[in-house]
Every structure is written in C-alpha cells, then in structure tokens.
C-alpha cells in the first residue's frame, strides 16, 4: 500500500484561504472509471491521508473531492503516477476541467486511452502546480504571466468557481445556468462538469461569467475585463536554441510518451527545423533534443530513423544470405542427382 497526503481548500497558496473540512476524497483512474483506488474524508482543517494499492493501471490518476454534497466537486489531475502531496482547490479544478474536458462524463468521471490522458495530465501541469495549488511556473513567468491573458483567465475562472464553493446556496445554481451548453445537452449537475462545459463553449455567456467571477477574490491577478472568450492558451517559446526561434509550428504529432513533435513552417526557400517538446517539462524541449535544419531534428527521432534503416539493411542481408544458401543447396542436390 502507498499513501498520498494533501489538503482540500478554497483559495490558492496564500492569502484568502478557506479549508474545506469534511470533504469526501476519492482516488480514481481513467482506465477504470467506475472503480475507486482509495477513499477518505478530510479532517476539520481539510487535511487528508489516503492509502491505495500501489500498482500500474495503464491510465492517469485523479483526485475528486465532494464538498457539502455531490454538486460541489473539486478535482486534481495527477497523471500516470501518484505524487506524495497534493492540494485540491478551484485552480486545480480549472486545470483538470479544461485539460480533460473532452474526456469528462456527466457524472464527473474521466475516461480515456492512456496516451491522450497522459497528454491531458501534462497540459494540466502546464496550468497549475498541484503540489501547492498555485499557478504553474510556465504560467507565472515569461512568455505568459503579464504578457498573455492565460494567467488572468485561469484565476478569474478559479474565482468564479470559488463563489459556488463558498456560497453554494447563492451562486451554485447560477453557475450551472451559465455553464449550460447552447447545444441543448442540458445543465451540468456538478461543478467539474460546469467547468468542462465552459471550456467546450468558451464564447457562451462571457459577460455574465465575468460578473460572477468578481464575487470572490481568492486568486491573485484575474483579468481586468471580460475576455473575448474563456479560452486558456498557454504560450511556449522555448525552442532550446536562441538562433532558431519558433515561427509557425506545423504538422504537429505526439509520440508514445506524449511528447509533441513540431516541424517549423517557414517561407518558401527558407530552411525550417524540428523540435520535440515535452509536456512533462512544461513545454520545454525534450531532454537530449537537438535542433537543426530539416524535417525532424531531435536526436532520438533521427536515431530511430537510423535504427529502422539499419534493421532494413540487416533484414536484406539475411534474405540475401538465405538465398545464397538455398542456391548452394540446390546445386548440391543437382550434383548428387548426377
């Protein structure tokens, strides 16, 4: 058995924090949406320790916390391994809801294949540091921070959710109404689904969502005005080489480890380059990566191509040897027949 410790709270790493005692916490995995790996109840200060069987599931783990019933649900998306410590709050819920929106069922469970869920967990980590329940280093620093609205949007959305967490009698049903999709699929019945709906329909009820996001001020620097849409666009510009900066990524693909392969789109006649970005490293170049002119420049990808060519040559050599041996055998049989 292994143990994860943490706290359930409303608010970020410092300042206006409210501990959510009595929350019901469940450790779940995307590979078995109907099962629970462990359950517990937070103490009066929102702290908890949860024991679970140590095993590989082939999916991604996540924590759900039900606060004062089943309608207020907070979440933290953990990834393929379970950390030792975690904070579950509105910001971790925003990150999980946005990163996992396409995998989230109406009841708030996450279901998906291993690779897509690994990518979703890495994207969630690009938004929030679940160890402290605060914005990630990627969002808190250049090229994001005050240079884009991504940080402000996530904190405004966290404040929006905090209004329903702290004053459910007054703001929970209005949140559900604001998060009702325009496609007629019906209002959400829990807060994590409400956040996923906003992620899926970011241009819906923009002004009213902004108005309710101003009720609570639990998270640092929200946006100063309503955005055009409630999208979270995380900017990444670390190519690993200051002489070869990103221009226009094209032909994006993911490998079996969830790393993103970008081949640069350049002007006709201008040489481009390739890069492998690792979601587990907050979008920075993959360790051991190399950049150069051509289609795919990461060293490991080039080595992979070389291995394929080498195996092809080795197979051709084996076939040629077998052919020669067969020919010798035919010749030997012909001589014996004479």
N, C-alpha and C positions, 0 to 999 in steps of 0.2 A: 504493500500500500504506500501511496505517496500523499503529500499534503500541500494544499495551496492556502495561503493566508491573504486576507485583504480587508477592505472596508467598503461599505455602501454609503454613499453620501450624496447630497445635493450641493453643487459648487465645486470649484477647481482645487488647485493645490494649496491655495492660501486665500485669506480674506473671508468672504461671506459664505461660510460652510455650515451646512446643517447635516448632522449624522442621522442616518435613517435606520434606527433600531427596529428589530423585529422583522426585517426584510427576509423573505424566503429565497435562498440562493440554490441554484441548480447548475451543475456542470454537465454540459451536453456536447455531443459531437455531430458534425454534419453527415457522417457516414451512417449514423443510426438515429434519425430524427425523433423516433418515438421512445427512446431509452434515455436513462439518466445515469451518469457515471458517479454521481455523488450529490447529496442534498444536505442542506443545513439551514439554520436560522441565525441571523445576525443578533448579537447581543444588543443591549441598550444603547451602546455607542456606535452601532453599525459594523462592528468588527466581527470577523468570522474566520474559522478554520474548517476546511473541507477535506476529508480524506476520500481518496478514489483509487481504484485499481490501476497500477502502473502497467500500461500496455499500449501498443501501437494500434490505432484504429483505422489508418488509411484516410482519415479526414482531418478536419480542423476542429479544435475545441472552442467552445464559447461558454460564457457565464451569463445566466439570466437571474435577475433579482426582481421579485414581485414585491411591490411596496403598497401596503394597505389594500390588498386585494389583487385581482388578476388584471385589472385595467392599466395600472401604472407599472410598466415593465421596463427595467433598465438592462443594458447588455454591454458586455465587453467581448470582443472577438480576439481570441488568443492565438490562433494559428495551429500548426501541426504538433506543437509541444505545449505543455502547461508550465507557465512561469511559477516562481516561488511566491511572488507577491503581486497583488493587483488592486487597483481602485476601480470601483464601478460607480459611474456618475453620469450626468447628462452628456458630457463631452464624449465619453467612450461609447455612449449610445448613439450619438450623432454619427460618429465614425463607423460603427458597426452597421447602422441603418443605411448609410449611403454606400459603403463598400459592398454590403451584402444585399442590396435592395432587390436584385433580380432573383435571389435565392430564398427570399423570406416568405414563408407561408402566412396565411391569415392568422394562425394561432401564435405567430411569433417565433416559430422554429426555423432553423436554417437547414437547407438540404442542397447538396450539390456534389459534383465529382471532385476528386482530390485536387487536381491542378487548378481549376477555377477558384475553388475555395482557398487554396494557398495564395493565389494572386489577390483575392479579396482581403485576406488577412494582412498581406503586405501593404495593401492600399490603406487599410485601416490604421496600420502602424505609421504610415506617412502623415496621418492626420492627428493622431493622439498618442501620447506615451502612457500606456495603460498601467505602468508601474506607479505613476503619481497622479494620473487623471488630469493631465495638463496637455496643452498643445505640443506636438512633436517638435524636435529640433528643426526639421525641414520646414515646417510652417512658421516657426518662430524667428527664422533667420532669412537672409537674402538667399534666393531671389523672391521669397514670399514676404512674410512679415508685413511691413507697411508698403511694400512695393506692389502687392496684389490685394484683392479683397478676400482671398480664401480664408485667411485667419479670422478676419472680422465676421464673415458669413458663418463659419463654424461656431463662433462664440455667440452670435445672435441666435442661431438655432438652438444652442445649449440653453440660453436664457429663455427662449420660447418654451422648451421642454420643462425648465425649472418652474415656470408658472403653474404647469399642470401637476408637477410633483409636489410642490409646496402648498398649493391651494387647489386641490382636485375638485372640491365642491363648486368652485367658481370658474376654473379655467380648463378642466379636463374635457368636458363636452364641447366647448368652443374649439379646442384644439382638434378634436375628432371632426368637427364640421369643416374646419379649414383644410384638413388633410383628406377630405373625401374626394376621390378621383373624379374628374369630369367625364370619365368613360362609363359611368353608371354602375360600377362594380360594388358600390356601397361604402358606407363609412367604416373606418377602422374601429376595432374593439379594444385595442391596446396601444400604448404609446410607441413601442418599437415599430409596429406596423404603420402608425401615423407618420413617423419619420421617413420610413421607406417610401410611403406614398408621395411625400414632398420631394424626395429625391427623384422619383419617377416622373413627377409632373411639376417641375420647378417653377413654371410660369403661372401656376394656378394660385389665386388668392395672395399674390405677392404683398400687396399693401396691408392687408389685414393680418397676415402672418407677422409682418414687421411691427405692426401696432402691438400685438400681444407679446412680441419678443422684448418689448420695453417695460413690461410689468416688473420683471426681476432683473437685477444686475449682479449676477453671481460670477460672471466670467469677463475678464479683463477689458478687451477693446472690441466691442461689437461694431458693426457698420454704422456709420453716422446717418445714413438714409437708406430707404428701401432699395435693394438692388434690382436690376432688370429681371433677374430670375434667381431662385435659390439653388444655384449650382455651386459645386465646390471644385474648382480647377486648380490642382496643385502644380506649381511651376517647377521644372527641373532643368537646370542649365549646366550642370557639371559634366562635361564631356571627358574629363580626365586629361585634357591637353588644351592649354590656352591658345595654341596656334590653330586648333581645329575645333571651333565652337559650333554648336548646333545651328543649323539654318532652317531646314524644314524636314522633319522626320517623315519617312515614307516606308511602305512595306513592313509595317510593324508585325512581329511574330513573337511567340513565347515558347521557350524550351521546356523540357520536362521538369525543370527545377523552378519554374515560374519567373525566370529572368527574361527581360524584354530585349529583343533584338531590333535595333533601329538602323536602317540604312538611309543615309542622308540624301534628300532631294536637292540637287543643285541646278544651276543654269546649264543649258546645253554647252558642252565643251569644257565645263569646269568639273574637275575631279571631286568626287564626294568621298565619304568614308563611312565606316560602320562602327557601331558601339553596342555593347551589351550592358544594360542597366539592371541592377539587382534590386528588386523591391525590398528585400530583407535589409539592404543597406541604404534605405531611404532614397532610392532612385539614383544612387551614385554608380559609377562604372563598376562592373563585376571585378572581384579580385583576380589578379593575373591577366586582366584585359589588356589588349593592345589596340591602338588606333592607327590606321594607315589608309592609303588610297585603295579603292577597290570596293567590292561588294560587301564582304564580311571581314572585319579586321580583328575581331577578338582572337587572341592566340589559341584559345581552346577550340574555337569553331574551325580555325584553319587546321589545327591538329586533327580534328575529327574528319575533315575532308581528306587529309593525307592518309589517315588510317583506312578510310574507305577505298581510296585509290590503291594503297598498299595491299589490302586484302584482295582487291580485284586482280592485281598482278600475281599475288600468291596463288589465287584460285586458277588463273590462266596457266601458271607454271605447272600446277598439279595436273591439270587436264592434259597439258602437252606431254608431261611425263607418262601419264596413264596411256595416252595414245601411242607413245613410242614403245612402251612395254607391251601393249596389245599387238603392235606390229611385229615386235620380236617374237611374240608367242605364235602368231600366225605363220611367220617364216619358219619357226622351229617345227611346227606341225606339218608344214609342206615338205620339209626335208625328210621328216620321219615317214611320210607317206610314200616318198620315192624309194 
